[in-house]
Amino acid sequence: MRTYTIVVEPEETGGYLVTVPALPGCFTQGRTLEECRERAAEAIEVHIAGLQADSEPIPEEVGTPQLLTITVAA
């Protein structure tokens, strides 16, 4: 069993974009937060299976990602 943090960001057109910081290239979408969780689990499983098929190492999450807010003049 592995545990990964997912990042869920609202999209302008509705729904959410889901990324997995520890697994670059692993992402999905969902209409609700529950759907995001379900689809993220599926995406992570498929991503890991692809890494295994290619004999690539499976990244472990080193620490929990943190969100920081930065204000800049634009």
Number of C-alpha atoms within 10 A of each C-alpha: 2 7 9 19 15 21 16 20 12 15 12 7 6 10 17 20 17 22 22 20 16 18 18 10 10 18 19 19 21 20 13 13 15 10 14 22 17 12 17 26 16 12 19 21 13 13 18 17 14 13 14 12 9 9 9 11 9 14 13 11 15 8 9 11 14 5 7 5 5 5 5 5 3 3
